[in-house]
Amino acid sequence: MSKSLVRRLLWPTKLIALWLVAWVMSAALEPHLGRWGALALVTIALAVASLTEKRPWRRLALVLGFAVACLVSFMGGALNAVTWLGLLAIGLLVYPVRAWQDAPLFPTPADCLLPMTGAFPGQAGWRVLDAGSGLGDGLIALRRAYPTAQIEGIEMSWVLRFLCRLRCPWARLRPGDMWRLDWSSYALVYLFQRPESMPKAIGKAREQMRPGALLVSYQFAVPSLAATWSGQNAAGKWLYVYQI
């Protein structure tokens, strides 16, 4: 097993293990504290355990994932094993194992790229890439900012690709891993990833993209590297542009 695969599997394995411990604790405490008292105490314990995680979305997944599963069971009765396996299968289709190292599914606001168009007006026929297209929100934002560009996307999940094609029939969407795709032919690559991904992204951009090309990141800057341009959208969220 490769080291990269081990790193990808480490987090979900830890998550599932902590949830199993939480289920055992909840079952042991329920006779003494009642269902809701046990859930509250175990949720607090998970919140404390989540402090060892540096990434906020992982903390949220650890705490809320268990609490939501309990609430669904409480309100809808115990779900049978087939139902849980079905939900797990749907989750894997939407978010396959290879994508676990990347950011979860967060939508890009449609106006988030507009502030940069004054500094970087673009050219007709520009090839621009939404790296990790999800449901197509980044593609929509790129089209709004650069309507004359050739807009492309890449997405690993076939479920998300199918839905993305329905929303963005005008974009060229391909299957695959954004980190394995050659970025050399693109004038602009847009990311909405996570802070830990940014050094890898700028390294790939410097290695593959042409001088003058743009790496654009929504919300997350490259550590210890000044952006060529940065600005805020109407919601006050930051956009960072790095010109190669």
Beta strands, then each sheet from edge to edge (+ up, - down):
strand 1: 127-131
strand 2: 150-155
strand 3: 172-175
strand 4: 188-191
strand 5: 214-218
strand 6: 229-232
strand 7: 238-243
sheet 1: 3+ 2+ 1+ 4+ 5+ 7- 6+
end
